[in-house]
Amino acid sequence: MKRLNKIIFLSVLVSVGLGLSVIESSIPLPVTIPGAKLGLSNMVVLVTLVLFGFKEGLIVSGLKSIVLMLITGSLSSFIYSFSGALLSCIVMALSYKFLSKIFSLIGISILGALAHNFAQVSVASLMIKNLRIFTYLPFLMLTSLFTGYFVGLSSIYIIKNLKKSFKILIQ
């Protein structure tokens, strides 16, 4: 029964991540940097990493990108989203495992946001076969500091409340 509860909870996390991805696409940012987003769905990935572990975090991250592609029908967006999500998940998992004594979840989230943007710019560089696109990276990295902070702070509160509410499931 515990395994079924875990699968259902992870499915809910994927659904919440999808919902947040769709919602954030309609939220305008105060800065006009093309491609910059709040990264709200990264909260779901960070929460999954902390509560369940790396394997589950990777599954939620990947499924979120795949289902979003099926909803939007945009293959090019999927390539950017999937690469950013995977690298971000890997960096956050490694940071959480090895650097959690140094960084809070806010710092881990910022590292994940930086990795996400690096992966997307790298993929863009490969797709257009031009390294000059990396000149755009510092601007994205600057937005990563703010969005990563917000996502990390939100994740702290979400995790705290989920651990209280679902003690039996999360162990």
Secondary structure, DSSP 8 states (H G I E B T S, - for coil): -HHHHHHHHHHHHHHHHHHHHHHHTTS--SS--TT----THHHHHHHHHHHT-HHHHHHHHHHHHHHHHHHH--HHHHHHHHHHHHHHHHHHHHHHHHHTTT--HHHHHHHHHHHHHHHHHHHHHHHHT-GGGGGGHHHHHHHHHHHHHHHHHHHHHHHHHHHHHTTTT--
